[in-house]
Amino acid sequence: MKTFQYEITDPIGIHARPAGQLVKTAKAFQSKVMVEHNGKQTEATRLMSLMGMGIRHGSVVTVTVEGPDEEAAAQQLQAFFRETL
């Protein structure tokens, strides 16, 4: 299992466009990707759940990746967060 934290730098936070991109990125892997924020947790492949978490600018999220390709998935997701959010 791989885990990392990231502070959201996008001025709007996780809204429709980046949430959709995150879902697409997470679905590219076999591993299960979970996003946690303020005690709430959801799979990164669930668009409406992600958007409903209220993740805003300055929020810190914890991303957990577990599965057969977790190393590659975690690396790509970290890059996604740095470049997009």
C-alpha positions in Angstrom: 0.0 0.0 0.0 1.3 3.5 -1.0 0.0 6.7 0.7 0.8 10.3 0.1 -0.7 13.7 1.2 -1.2 16.7 -1.0 -2.3 20.3 -0.2 -4.6 21.5 -2.9 -3.3 24.6 -4.7 -6.0 25.1 -7.3 -7.9 28.3 -6.4 -11.2 26.6 -6.7 -10.2 23.2 -5.3 -11.5 19.9 -6.7 -14.3 20.9 -9.0 -15.8 19.2 -12.1 -13.0 19.4 -14.6 -10.1 18.2 -12.3 -12.3 15.7 -10.6 -13.1 14.1 -14.0 -9.4 14.0 -14.9 -8.7 12.4 -11.5 -11.3 9.7 -12.1 -9.9 9.0 -15.6 -6.3 8.8 -14.2 -7.4 6.4 -11.3 -9.4 4.2 -13.7 -6.2 3.6 -15.8 -4.9 1.3 -13.0 -6.0 -2.0 -11.5 -5.2 -0.7 -8.0 -7.9 0.8 -5.7 -7.3 4.5 -5.2 -8.9 6.1 -2.1 -9.1 9.9 -1.4 -9.6 11.0 2.2 -10.4 14.6 3.5 -11.7 15.7 6.8 -12.6 12.2 7.9 -14.5 11.4 4.7 -13.2 8.8 2.3 -14.2 7.8 -1.2 -12.8 5.9 -4.2 -11.1 8.2 -6.7 -13.2 6.6 -9.5 -16.5 8.0 -8.1 -16.9 11.5 -9.6 -19.9 12.7 -7.6 -18.4 11.5 -4.3 -15.2 13.3 -5.0 -17.0 16.5 -5.9 -19.2 16.2 -2.8 -16.3 16.0 -0.4 -15.9 19.8 -0.4 -12.2 19.8 -1.1 -11.1 23.5 -1.4 -7.9 25.5 -1.9 -5.6 24.7 1.0 -7.3 21.4 1.9 -4.9 18.5 2.6 -6.0 15.2 1.1 -4.6 11.8 1.8 -4.4 9.4 -1.2 -4.0 5.7 -0.6 -3.2 3.3 -3.5 -3.4 -0.5 -3.0 -3.1 -3.2 -5.6 -0.9 -4.9 -8.2 0.3 -1.7 -9.9 0.3 0.5 -6.8 3.8 1.8 -7.3 3.2 3.1 -10.8 -0.3 4.4 -9.9 1.0 6.3 -6.9 3.8 7.9 -8.9 1.4 9.0 -11.7 -1.2 10.2 -9.2 1.4 12.3 -7.4 2.4 13.8 -10.7 -1.3 14.5 -11.5 -1.9 16.3 -8.2 1.3 18.4 -8.6 0.4 19.4 -12.2 -3.4 19.8 -11.9 -4.4 20.5 -8.4 
